[in-house]
Amino acid sequence: MDENQTPEIPEKESDDIAQDSVAESSSPYTPISQEEIARSVSVEKPQNERKKKSSRGVSAGTVAVIAALCIIATFMTTYVLLSVQYMHGGGTGSPSGGAMEQAAEKINALEALLAEDFIGELDEEVLTDWMLKGFMAGLGDPYAEYYTKDEFAALLADNRGEMQGIGISVTMDTDTGLIEIISVYPDSPALEAGVLPGDKIVYIIEDGQRNSAAEMGYSVAVSKLQGKADTFAEFVVQRVDSQGTAEEIEFSIKRGYITEYTVEGRLYAPDPTVGVIRITSFDDGTPDQFADAVLTLQNQGAKRLILDVRYNPGGELESVCSVLDSLLPEGPVIRTIDKDGNEEVVYTSDADALDMPLAVVVNEGTASAGELFASALQDYEKAPVVGVQTYGKGSMQTIRSFGDGTGFKYTYRYYCPPYSDNFDGVGVTPDIEVPLDEALAGKSIYKITDEEDNQLAAAYHALPEVK
């Protein structure tokens, strides 16, 4: 689940990039129609390394566990070049000769033995799926993965921005163990039903029975709220009014298709001439949402901007490059490096750039496209970067299809900021290192006020003056 919402951006050279990946491939694949490619460039969050990074002292309580209640989780890791293709014709032989032949012999022997006296049922499709999952796991690539038909369909749907749910983002209230609603999406079923930010979900209703969300556990309770369009989410919230009086309100909301939001803009409380834009991830809608947020803040009197990408786990490359294009002068935005060390500039920005003083806030949860965002602004000296060392995810994955509804992903490139080095496994070093105050440890970043947020304050003081 992503802890931030994602706005929508116009595609940029996605068709060309998808075709390039086909041309570079030595495998007998040809592309499916462009309609099925669905936002060909994406960025994923580094799921497989999250535990390793947490062991370095990152308190789990400091990370708001946000769940956009959609059937599809937001697609994020780093730069994922989506090249949807199908296999035609026969195979070209075993990729590793004898070893693969021996494996095939063992599988045949196992199948014969199990068919003779195994007391369970053999499901060949399930067995095949698990064999391929094991094959990809054996690559030693933390981002390699095999997708079953259902998983691959979900991945493509997510890339197209097809979200199903009631349209809320939530976090866990660490004091009560309840699910707290952080935001309600515009034009969503939840908004229409009257759900409000700050509501706390106390019961999940199943078959007419109220089940305690706290006893159920956060992850289980959130999963119960998810579901496909035209099904119902039933739950009870606790709402406290301005006088401190609590009441319970029961909801039965028909899930639908929703637009996910990843950008939030507001004026900085200590100085309303400064705007704060939080980007929670980079997805299809982010560029348009970012442009809208900038315009709204300008109309409200903001002269300078703080761009907050803390806990931004990444998103689509097309999205982050589009946002960067609006901020950077003419020049490179991202460079890629292949297995042979060949370097290529993949994206460039035009000469149009937002003329406002900027600062960027990052932390250990800033990863992938979030890191590229900060590092690119740093390279062009467009904004000082404030916070702590970022996560360190700078590798690219390509996603392909077998043509039968299944697919796979593996790492095939590194990507670099416009001028500085690749940061995979290292992270981006801020210009001004400012750890979050210890007194705020364990508190959701969504509940930290502007007045107590020392990292935001440091970014404010680092802002260049208006020319």
Secondary structure, 3 states (H helix, E strand, C coil): CCCCCCCECCCCCHHHHHHHHHHHCCCCEEECCHHHCCCCEECCCCHHHHHHHHCCCCCHHHCCCCEEEECCCCCCCCCEEECCEEECCCCCCCCCCHHHHHHHHHHHHHHHHHHHHCCCCCCHHHHHHHHHHHHHHCCCCCCCEEECHHHHHHHHHHHCCCEEEEEEEEEECCCCCCEEEEEECCCCHHHHHCCCCCCEEEEEEECCEEEEHHHHCHHHHHHHHCCCCCCEEEEEEEEECCCCCEEEEEEEEECEEECCCCEEEEEECCEEEEEEEEECCECCEHHHHHHHHHHHHHHCCCCEEEEECCCCCCECHHHHHHHHHHHCCCEEEEEEECCCCCEEEEEEECCCCCCCCEEEEECCCCCCHHHHHHHHHHHCCCCCEEECCCCCCCEEEEEEECCCCCEEEEEEEEEECCCCCCCCCCCCCCCEECCCCHHHCCCCHHHCCCCCCHHHHHHHHHCCCCC
